[in-house]
Amino acid sequence: MAIIHLSDSVGAGGRNVRPDVLAVQTLLTHRGQRPGAPDGLCGPRTIAAIKMFQARFMRTPDGLVGVNGPTWQRLVHGTIPALHGPGAAGAIGPIGSGLNLPATPKPPSSGPAVPAKDPSMTELLPKPEKGTFNVGLKAVSNKMMKEMFGNPRETYSQDCQAMSNAKLKRNVVSESVGPFKATGLKPAVASLKQVFSEISIALPLLAPRIGTAGMLCCRYQRGSTTAISNHSWGTAIDLTINGVLDKRGDNKVQVGLTLIAPFFNKHGWYWGAMFGTEDAMHFEASVSLAEKIKAELS
């Protein structure tokens, strides 16, 4: 059976890595193929979609997506060179550059010029099917966060206010995580650095287009007068692509967010696209990451 090979962690037995498969399925959909709803499983529909895509530039499609190979490169950026005979194809517009996550990552030495914006990254896809993201992760509750970290401050409103909890305050940092500066609890910011380090290698043209609409912000959740936003603890962040904020609650998500979500999930960040009310711009510490952050506080 044809398999996807994107990560060095794929062994001789051909084990697929779920985030790799999700990324390929998302890119195939964006390229006009029909692999089905992204589910992270390399089934017959995904393989058929890979082969259909490969038919544009390969004489004999094999259904394989290799480490930084021609199929991956053409999925994420490049222009397909003209071929003679069956399988000849023209150009595919740029989406962004991509690469696997090797054990010792090395950025590509050259690549296409980075335009000011890549509109394709803010194009909208349907909200992912249940069970395709946040696998193995559990969302935190207000009760859990209060028990774990204490109350960030005594009173709240819908507006951002300063943190007053002395213990939490001494653990707050403002540091560059790569494409922007983030302010939050130090272990959470450190985790973001790891996430964006991997994104910058895997998707070097998308990474610099990622911005933030805020991390630490002590306030109520939208529309509530009782529930506290997880931003209040500095353990949640809202992201933009090309300066555009994904609209909350429309059950559609930006292409760029679907590509970076697996990297966040890998490090324990829960993606808000899977909330009951879709909030794709939002990533927050899951239960497992919150416990890790708590253990690392001074």
N, C-alpha and C positions, 0 to 999 in steps of 0.2 A: 504494500500500500504506500502510495506517495505520502511524504511527510513534509512538514515545515521545519527547516533547520535555520533558526536565527540566533539562538544563544549557544555559547560554548558548553553550557550545561547539558545540552542534548547529547546523550550517550550513544554508544554503538547500537543500542537497541532501538533508537529512533524515538525517544520520549519527547513529545512536544511540550513546550512551555506555554502555559495559558496566555500570559500577556502578549507573547509573540503572535500567537494565533489571532487574538483579538485585534491587534494592530493590523495584521494582514487582511483580516476580514473587513475591517473598517475602510482600509485603503482600497480594497477591491470594489466595495460598494461605491466609494467616491469616484472610482474610475469607470463606473457604468456596468460593472459585473453584478451577478446575483448569487452571492454565497449564502444567502439567507440571513436571518438576524444574527448579529455577532454573538457567539456563545463560547468562544475560546476552545472549541472542539474542531479538529481537522477531519470533518466527515466528507462524504462523497460530493456534496454540493460545493464545499469549499475547494476541494481538489479540482472539480470541474471548472469552477470560476477561475482558478489559477491557470489552468490550461487554456481557457478561452482568452485570458489576458495575454498569456505567453504566445499565442498564435499570431499576435501582432508583430512579434520580432524574432520568434524562434521557428525553425523549420520543423522541429520535432518537440512539441511541448512535453515536459516531463512532470509537471505538477509540483515541482520542488521550489522552495524559496530559500536560497542558501545565504550564509553569512556574508553580508555586503556583496552579494552576487548580482548578476544582471537583472533578475526579476525584481529583487528588493529595490535596487537602485531605480528602476523604471517605475515602480509603484510610487516611490516617494519623491522623485524629482526628475530628472533627466529627459532627454529627447531621444526617442527611439530612432535609430538610424535606419535609412531606407535599405530594404533587402530586395533581392531580385527573385521573383517567383513567389510561390505560396508563402504567406506570413508576412509579406511586405507591409509596412505601416508608416504613418507619418508621425508628427510630433505629439507628445502628450504634455499638456501645460504643467508648469511647476506646482508642486504641492508643498514641498519642503524636503530637506535632505534627511536620510535615515541611515542607521547603522545598528548593528547588534550591540549587546552589552558583553564584550569579552572580559576575561578574567583580568587582563591588563589593558584597559581601553586606550586607544590611540586615536585622536581626532583625525579625520581625513586631511591629507596634505593639501588638497585642492578641491574645488567644487564650484558650483554655479554661484554667481554673484548674488548677494543678499539684497533683494529689493526692499524698499521702504516698508511695504506691506504685502501680504499674501492673502488676497480676499478669499481664496479657497478655504483657509483655515477657520473662517467665521461662517462658512456655509453651514446650514442646519441639517441635522439628521434626526430621525425619530428617537425618542427616549429609548435607551437600550432595554431589552427584555429583562425581566426579573431573573436573577441568578447569573447574569453575565459579568457583573462587576461586584466589588465588595465581598467576594467569596471568602468565607472564613473570618470575616470581620463583623463586629457588632457595634452598633451605634451607642454612644454614651447617653445617659439621662441626666437631667439637672440634679436629681437626688444623688446619683453616683458622683458627679463632679463636685458637689458641695461637700460630700463626705470625704472625698479624696483630697481636695485642695482647699476647702474652706470657701467662704463667700468673698469674691473679689472686692466688693464694697457693700455698704449698708443699704443704699437706695439706688433705684434705677429709673430710667425713662426710655423713650424711643431714641434718644440722642446718645452719642458716645460720651462717656464720662471717664475720668481718671480712675485707675485702680488705687484702692486705699489699703488693701491687705498688705501689711508690712513684709511678711514672709514671701508672698508672691512677688511683690515689687522688687525685692533684692535679687530675684531670679529672672527679671525681665531684661532682655537685651535688644538692641537695634543693630542688625548686621546685614551685610549683603549676602544673599543666598544664590547669587549668580546674575539673573536678569534684573533684579531690583533689591531694595532693602526691605527687610521685614522686622517688625517689632512684636515680640511675644516671649513666652517662657523659653529660656535658653535651650533646654533639650528639644523643644519643638522646632526652634529655628535651626538647630544643628541637624535635625532630621530633614528639614526642607533643603538644606545645603546638599545632603546626600541625594535627595530626589532630583534636584536640578542639575547636579553633576552628571547623573546618568542621562537625563533628558538632553543635556547639551551635547552629549556624545551620540546618543541615538537619533536625535532630531535637531541637528545643529542650526538649521534654518528656521525652525519653529521656536526654539528656546529664547532667542533675543526678542521675540514678539510677544512674549508672555509678560504681563504686568499684574499689578495687584490693586484691588479696591479696598484693601485693609485687612489687618490681622487682629491686633489687640484693640478691642472696642467694648467697654463695659456698658451694656444696654439690655433691654428686653428683646426677646424674639419678635420678629415682625408681627404686628397685630395682637400681641399678648401684653397683659399687665401683670403677669405672674411668672412666666417661664423666662429664664435668663438665657441669652444667646451664648453659645460656646465661645464666641469671640471674646467674651468677658474674661476668660481665663488665659487668653493668648495662645489657644490651642486650635484655632480654626482660621482659615484664610479664604478670601474671595479672589478669584483670578480673572484677568481680562486677556483677550487675544487681539492684537492690533489695537489695543485701547478700547475694545468693544466688550461690554459686559453681557454675558448670556442672560436672556430674559427668563426670570423665574416663573415657573408654573405653566409654561406653554407646551410642556412635554416634547420639546425639541432641544437638541444640544449642539454646540459648535463642534465641527470636525476636530479642531485642534484639542479640545478638551477630552474627546474620546481617545485621542492618541496618547495623552499624558496621564490619563487616569490609571492605567495599569502600573505606572511607575509609583504613583502615590499609594495605590493599594499594596504594592510590594513592601512599602515601608510602614504600613499600618494606618494610612490615612483613608478615612471613609468618604466616598464621593457622594455629594448631595444630589446628584442626578437620580439616585435610586430612592430618595425620600418619597413619601406619599405625595407631597407637593414638590415636583421636580425643581431642584436648585443646583443646576450643573456647574455654576461658577464657584460653588462652595466645596471646600475640602476641610475635614475636621479630624482630630485625633480619635481613632476608634478606642474601644475598651482596652485592647492590648497595648496600643501606643500610649494611652493616658496612664496606664499602670507603669510603663517604662519611664515616662516623663516624671511621674511622681517619685519614683525610686532615685532619680538623678538630681532632684532638687537639693539645694544646700540648706 
